[in-house]
Amino acid sequence: MAKFEFVNFSFKPEEFLVEEIGADGTLFELDKAFALGKGEDQALERDYFTHFVLQKREWNTAQALGALARFLHIKHLRFNFAGTKDRNALTTQLCSVFALPPDRLEQAKGRVKDVQINGSWKARGKVKLGDLQGNRFTITPTAENCAGLMPIASRVLVKAHSAKFLFPNFFGLQRFGSIRHNTAEVGRHILREEFEAAVMNYLAFSEGERDEESVAARKRLAEEKDFAKAGEYFPRHLKYERMLLEHLAQNPKDFVGALGKFPRSLLLMFIHAFQSKLFNLFLEERLRKDKLWLLEEKGKLIGSDSVLTEEEIALLDTEGIPQDSFKIKQMPFLSSKGSERPFFAELKEFQVLNENPLTLRFSLDAGCYATVALSWLLKE
C-alpha cells in the first residue's frame, strides 16, 4: 500500500463546523442555549465550578479561554475543558471555570471577539479532559479548500454509505500545530530534557508561519538570542511567546521556568504530539507492509509503562528517545505512562445535507480527526 497522503485542506470557519457530543450524549449545537445544571447546585457558594458551553470562531481552545481569562481578570489555570477544538473552524464545547459565578461569566457575552457563551450553570466538579463521546462535523468540501480534489461527490457517497466505513485512525496535521506543525519537535526536546532547545524551537521556528512580522521576529531571535530585546519587537498577538520572553529577559538561563509559564494543558500537548507522531509512523508502516491484521487492533501511545515490541523499540531508537525519557524528572507532571489507540476509526451517522455545494455531516469518536476521515474519503 502506498504512503498515506494527508489532503491539504484550507477551510473557512463556516465550512468546518464542530459540535461536541458530551459524555452523556448531549450534542452542544451551535447557537443553541443550554442550562443543564441541577437546581440544588445553584446554591453552591464555595469549592464549586461553573460549567459552560463555549462557542468560538478562529480560536483554538487554549487561546479562547485565555482571552476569556484576560477579560475576566482571572488566571487561565482556573479553566478546564473536555476536548481541544481546531482553530480554523466554528466550534462548540463544554468547559468549566473554578469558583466564578455564572452571572459574572455571562458578562463576557459579546465582549470577546468571536467567542460566545451558550449557557452556564454551577456544578460540584470540574470538566475533565476526555469527558466526551466525540464530535459531530458539518463540512463543505470544495475544489478550493480540498486542494483541487473535485468532483468528489460520487466516490464520497459510495464509500461512506458502505455498511461500516472504517479509516486509518491517524492523528491529523492539526495535532502537530495549526500553522507551524512543530509541537512534536518541541515535545521531543522536552522528553530529552533539552529544555533550551524546546524553548528556542517554540520561539524561533518559523517554517509555515504566515505572518511576515512573526517570521521576521522569530528569525531575528534565532540569530541574536537576546530575550529582552525580543520582547520589544515580538508581535503582540504572540502572547505565549511574549510570556516566555518576559521570563527569560529576567532569567536568561531558566528554560524550565520559562516552560512552566505555559498552561499545563499546553505543555502536555507537546508530549502528546510526539507520542502521536510515533503512533502515525507505526500505523503508516503497518499499512505499507499491508499485513493481514484485525481492524479492531490497537496501537500504542508509547509511555514509560508501555510493553514494547522490537519494532517499537527500534522506532524510539530512531528518534533518539529511550523509553524512560517519558519520566521527565525536572517536570514530573508531564510524565506519561502511555496508553492505547485504535488503529482504525468508524465514520458514523453519515449524511449528505446538500449536493450543490456538497455539504457532509458525520460523527466521530473522541480523538478522531475529521480531516483524516475526509482524506481517506477523497483518496482515489
C-alpha positions as CSV (number, residue, x, y, z in Angstrom):
1,M,0.0,0.0,0.0
2,A,1.3,3.4,-0.9
3,K,2.1,6.0,1.7
4,F,-1.0,7.7,3.0
5,E,-1.1,11.4,2.0
6,F,-3.0,14.0,4.0
7,V,-5.1,16.3,1.9
8,N,-4.1,20.0,2.2
9,F,-7.4,21.4,3.4
10,S,-7.9,25.2,3.8
11,F,-11.4,25.5,5.2
12,K,-13.1,28.8,6.2
13,P,-14.7,28.5,9.6
14,E,-18.2,28.4,8.2
15,E,-17.1,25.4,6.0
16,F,-15.9,23.4,9.0
17,L,-18.4,23.1,11.9
18,V,-17.6,21.1,15.0
19,E,-20.2,20.4,17.7
20,E,-19.1,18.5,20.8
21,I,-21.0,15.4,22.0
22,G,-20.8,15.3,25.8
23,A,-20.1,12.2,27.9
24,D,-23.9,11.8,28.5
25,G,-24.7,12.1,24.8
26,T,-25.7,15.8,24.8
27,L,-25.0,17.4,21.5
28,F,-23.8,21.0,22.0
29,E,-25.4,22.5,18.9
30,L,-24.2,25.8,17.5
31,D,-26.1,28.9,18.6
32,K,-28.3,26.9,21.0
33,A,-28.7,27.9,24.6
34,F,-28.1,25.3,27.3
35,A,-29.0,25.2,31.0
36,L,-28.0,21.7,32.2
37,G,-27.2,22.4,35.9
38,K,-29.1,20.7,38.7
39,G,-31.2,23.0,40.7
40,E,-29.6,22.1,44.0
41,D,-26.2,23.0,42.7
42,Q,-27.1,26.7,42.1
43,A,-26.8,27.5,45.8
44,L,-23.1,26.4,46.0
45,E,-21.0,29.3,47.3
46,R,-17.5,27.8,47.5
47,D,-15.5,25.0,46.0
48,Y,-17.8,24.9,43.0
49,F,-17.3,25.1,39.3
50,T,-19.3,26.9,36.7
51,H,-19.8,24.7,33.6
52,F,-20.5,26.5,30.3
53,V,-20.8,25.8,26.6
54,L,-18.1,27.7,24.7
55,Q,-18.7,28.6,21.1
56,K,-15.7,30.0,19.2
57,R,-14.6,31.0,15.7
58,E,-10.9,31.1,14.6
59,W,-9.6,30.5,18.1
60,N,-8.1,27.3,19.4
61,T,-9.4,26.2,22.8
62,A,-6.4,27.5,24.8
63,Q,-6.5,30.8,23.1
64,A,-10.2,31.3,23.5
65,L,-10.1,30.5,27.2
66,G,-7.0,32.7,27.6
67,A,-8.9,35.6,26.1
68,L,-11.8,35.0,28.5
69,A,-9.4,34.9,31.4
70,R,-7.9,38.2,30.5
71,F,-11.3,39.8,30.1
72,L,-12.5,38.5,33.4
73,H,-9.1,39.3,35.2
74,I,-8.7,35.7,36.4
75,K,-5.9,33.1,35.9
76,H,-6.3,30.9,32.9
77,L,-5.4,27.9,35.2
78,R,-9.0,28.1,36.6
79,F,-10.4,26.8,33.2
80,N,-10.8,23.2,32.1
81,F,-12.3,21.5,29.1
82,A,-13.2,18.1,27.8
83,G,-11.5,18.2,24.4
84,T,-9.5,20.6,22.3
85,K,-11.0,22.1,19.2
86,D,-9.5,23.3,16.0
87,R,-8.7,27.0,15.3
88,N,-9.8,27.1,11.7
89,A,-13.4,26.2,12.5
90,L,-16.6,27.2,14.1
91,T,-16.9,25.0,17.2
92,T,-18.8,24.3,20.5
93,Q,-17.5,22.5,23.6
94,L,-18.1,22.0,27.3
95,C,-15.8,23.9,29.6
96,S,-15.6,24.8,33.3
97,V,-14.1,27.6,35.4
98,F,-13.4,27.3,39.2
99,A,-15.4,29.5,41.6
100,L,-16.6,32.1,39.1
101,P,-20.4,32.9,39.3
102,P,-22.3,32.2,36.1
103,D,-23.6,35.8,36.0
104,R,-20.0,37.1,36.0
105,L,-19.0,34.7,33.2
106,E,-22.1,35.9,31.3
107,Q,-20.6,39.4,31.3
108,A,-18.2,38.2,28.6
109,K,-21.0,37.7,26.1
110,G,-20.3,39.9,23.2
111,R,-17.2,41.3,24.8
112,V,-14.6,38.8,23.5
113,K,-14.3,38.7,19.7
114,D,-15.7,35.6,18.1
115,V,-16.4,33.9,21.4
116,Q,-19.9,33.1,22.7
117,I,-21.2,31.6,26.0
118,N,-24.2,29.4,25.1
119,G,-25.3,28.9,28.7
120,S,-23.6,28.4,32.1
121,W,-24.5,26.7,35.4
122,K,-22.9,25.7,38.7
123,A,-21.7,22.2,39.3
124,R,-19.8,20.3,42.0
125,G,-16.9,19.1,39.9
126,K,-14.8,20.4,37.0
127,V,-15.0,19.3,33.4
128,K,-12.2,16.8,32.9
129,L,-10.1,16.2,29.8
130,G,-11.6,13.3,27.9
131,D,-15.1,13.7,29.3
132,L,-16.8,13.5,25.9
133,Q,-18.2,10.9,23.5
134,G,-17.0,12.6,20.3
135,N,-17.9,15.3,17.9
136,R,-20.3,16.0,15.1
137,F,-18.9,17.6,12.0
138,T,-20.6,19.5,9.2
139,I,-18.2,20.2,6.4
140,T,-18.4,21.8,2.9
141,P,-15.6,20.4,0.8
142,T,-14.9,22.3,-2.5
143,A,-12.3,22.3,-5.2
144,E,-10.7,25.3,-3.5
145,N,-10.5,24.0,0.1
146,C,-9.7,20.4,-0.8
147,A,-6.6,21.0,-2.9
148,G,-8.5,20.6,-6.2
149,L,-9.8,17.1,-5.4
150,M,-13.1,17.5,-7.2
151,P,-15.5,16.3,-8.3
152,I,-15.7,14.1,-5.3
153,A,-19.4,13.5,-4.6
154,S,-19.8,10.1,-6.3
155,R,-16.9,8.4,-4.5
156,V,-17.7,10.0,-1.2
157,L,-21.2,8.6,-1.3
158,V,-20.1,5.2,-2.4
159,K,-17.5,4.9,0.4
160,A,-19.4,6.5,3.2
161,H,-22.7,4.6,2.6
162,S,-20.9,1.3,2.9
163,A,-22.2,-0.9,5.8
164,K,-19.4,0.2,8.1
165,F,-16.9,2.8,6.8
166,L,-13.6,2.5,8.7
167,F,-10.5,4.6,8.0
168,P,-6.9,4.5,9.5
169,N,-7.0,6.4,12.7
170,F,-4.1,8.7,12.1
171,F,-3.7,11.9,14.1
172,G,-4.4,14.9,11.8
173,L,-1.9,17.6,11.0
174,Q,-3.5,20.0,13.4
175,R,-2.3,17.7,16.3
176,F,1.1,19.0,15.4
177,G,0.3,22.7,15.4
178,S,-2.3,24.5,13.3
179,I,0.3,26.6,11.5
180,R,3.9,25.6,12.1
181,H,3.4,21.9,12.8
182,N,6.3,21.8,15.3
183,T,4.6,20.7,18.5
184,A,6.0,17.2,18.2
185,E,9.6,18.5,17.9
186,V,9.1,20.7,21.0
187,G,7.8,17.6,22.8
188,R,10.8,15.6,21.6
189,H,13.2,18.2,23.1
190,I,11.3,18.2,26.4
191,L,11.5,14.4,26.6
192,R,15.2,14.5,26.0
193,E,15.4,17.2,28.7
194,E,16.8,19.6,26.1
195,F,14.8,22.5,27.6
196,E,16.7,25.3,25.9
197,A,16.2,23.7,22.5
198,A,12.5,23.2,23.3
199,V,12.0,26.9,24.2
200,M,14.0,28.1,21.2
201,N,12.1,25.8,18.8
202,Y,8.8,27.2,20.2
203,L,10.0,30.8,19.9
204,A,12.2,30.8,16.8
205,F,11.0,28.1,14.4
206,S,9.4,30.0,11.5
207,E,8.7,27.4,8.9
208,G,5.0,27.5,7.9
209,E,4.5,30.9,9.7
210,R,2.2,33.0,7.6
211,D,2.5,36.4,9.2
212,E,5.5,38.3,7.9
213,E,6.1,40.2,11.1
214,S,6.1,37.0,13.1
215,V,8.6,35.3,10.6
216,A,11.0,38.3,10.9
217,A,10.7,38.3,14.7
218,R,11.4,34.5,15.0
219,K,14.4,34.7,12.6
220,R,15.9,37.7,14.4
221,L,15.6,35.9,17.8
222,A,17.3,32.8,16.3
223,E,20.2,35.0,15.3
224,E,20.6,37.3,18.2
225,K,19.2,35.2,21.1
226,D,18.5,38.4,23.1
227,F,15.3,37.7,25.0
228,A,15.0,41.2,26.5
229,K,15.3,42.8,23.1
230,A,12.9,40.3,21.5
231,G,10.3,41.4,24.0
232,E,10.3,44.8,22.3
233,Y,9.7,43.6,18.7
234,F,7.7,40.3,19.0
235,P,4.2,40.9,17.7
236,R,1.6,41.5,20.4
237,H,-0.6,38.6,19.2
238,L,2.1,36.1,20.0
239,K,1.0,36.1,23.7
240,Y,2.6,32.8,24.8
241,E,5.8,33.7,23.1
242,R,5.9,37.1,24.8
243,M,5.1,35.4,28.2
244,L,8.2,33.2,27.8
245,L,10.3,36.1,26.6
246,E,9.3,38.2,29.7
247,H,10.5,35.4,32.0
248,L,13.7,34.8,30.1
249,A,14.6,38.5,30.0
250,Q,14.8,38.3,33.8
251,N,16.1,34.7,34.0
252,P,18.1,34.1,30.7
253,K,19.1,30.5,31.7
254,D,15.9,29.3,33.3
255,F,14.3,27.4,30.4
256,V,12.5,25.0,32.7
257,G,10.9,28.0,34.4
258,A,10.0,29.6,31.1
259,L,8.2,26.4,30.0
260,G,6.4,26.4,33.4
261,K,4.7,29.6,32.3
262,F,2.6,27.6,29.8
263,P,-0.7,26.2,31.0
264,R,-0.3,22.5,31.9
265,S,-2.7,21.5,29.1
266,L,-0.5,23.2,26.5
267,L,2.7,21.6,27.9
268,L,1.0,18.2,27.8
269,M,0.1,18.9,24.2
270,F,3.8,18.9,23.3
271,I,4.3,15.5,24.8
272,H,1.1,14.1,23.3
273,A,2.1,15.4,19.9
274,F,5.4,13.5,20.0
275,Q,3.5,10.3,21.1
276,S,1.1,11.0,18.2
277,K,3.9,11.2,15.8
278,L,5.2,7.8,16.8
279,F,1.8,6.3,16.5
280,N,1.4,7.8,13.0
281,L,4.8,6.4,11.9
282,F,4.0,2.9,13.2
283,L,0.5,2.9,11.7
284,E,1.9,4.1,8.3
285,E,4.5,1.2,8.4
286,R,1.8,-1.3,9.2
287,L,-0.3,-0.1,6.2
288,R,2.8,0.0,4.0
289,K,3.5,-3.7,4.7
290,D,-0.2,-4.4,4.1
291,K,-0.3,-7.2,6.7
292,L,-3.4,-9.1,7.4
293,W,-4.4,-7.8,10.8
294,L,-7.6,-7.2,12.7
295,L,-9.4,-3.9,12.2
296,E,-10.1,-3.9,16.0
297,E,-6.4,-3.9,16.8
298,K,-4.9,-1.1,18.9
299,G,-1.6,0.6,18.7
300,K,0.4,2.2,21.5
301,L,0.8,5.8,22.5
302,I,4.2,5.0,23.9
303,G,5.0,5.9,27.5
304,S,7.1,4.8,30.4
305,D,5.0,1.7,31.2
306,S,4.3,0.5,27.7
307,V,5.3,-3.0,26.9
308,L,7.2,-2.5,23.6
309,T,7.8,-4.8,20.6
310,E,11.1,-4.9,18.9
311,E,9.7,-2.7,16.1
312,E,8.6,0.0,18.7
313,I,11.9,-0.1,20.4
314,A,13.6,0.4,17.1
315,L,11.3,3.4,16.3
316,L,12.2,5.0,19.6
317,D,15.9,4.4,18.9
318,T,15.5,6.2,15.5
319,E,14.0,9.2,17.3
320,G,16.8,9.1,20.0
321,I,14.3,8.6,22.8
322,P,15.0,6.0,25.5
323,Q,11.7,4.7,26.9
324,D,12.5,6.1,30.4
325,S,12.5,9.6,28.8
326,F,8.7,9.6,29.4
327,K,9.5,10.0,33.1
328,I,10.5,13.7,33.0
329,K,12.5,14.3,36.2
330,Q,12.6,18.1,36.1
331,M,8.9,18.3,35.1
332,P,7.3,15.2,36.5
333,F,3.8,16.5,36.0
334,L,4.4,15.9,32.2
335,S,5.4,12.3,32.6
336,S,3.3,9.8,30.7
337,K,2.8,6.1,31.4
338,G,1.4,5.5,27.9
339,S,-2.0,4.3,26.6
340,E,-3.6,2.7,23.5
341,R,-5.5,4.0,20.5
342,P,-7.4,2.0,17.9
343,F,-5.7,1.7,14.5
344,F,-9.0,2.2,12.7
345,A,-11.9,4.6,13.4
346,E,-15.5,4.5,12.2
347,L,-17.4,7.2,10.3
348,K,-20.8,7.4,12.0
349,E,-24.2,8.9,11.1
350,F,-23.1,10.0,7.7
351,Q,-25.4,12.3,5.8
352,V,-25.4,14.4,2.7
353,L,-27.1,17.6,3.7
354,N,-26.7,19.3,0.3
355,E,-25.3,18.2,-3.1
356,N,-24.6,21.7,-4.5
357,P,-22.5,22.8,-2.8
358,L,-21.7,19.4,-1.3
359,T,-22.2,19.5,2.4
360,L,-21.4,16.4,4.5
361,R,-22.3,15.6,8.1
362,F,-20.9,12.8,10.3
363,S,-19.8,12.0,13.8
364,L,-16.6,10.6,15.1
365,D,-15.5,9.2,18.5
366,A,-13.4,11.4,20.7
367,G,-9.8,11.8,19.5
368,C,-10.6,11.0,15.8
369,Y,-9.9,13.6,13.1
370,A,-12.4,14.7,10.5
371,T,-9.6,15.8,8.2
372,V,-8.2,12.3,8.3
373,A,-11.6,10.8,7.5
374,L,-12.0,13.2,4.6
375,S,-8.5,12.5,3.3
376,W,-9.5,8.8,3.2
377,L,-12.9,9.5,1.6
378,L,-11.2,11.6,-1.1
379,K,-8.5,9.1,-1.7
380,E,-8.6,7.6,-5.2
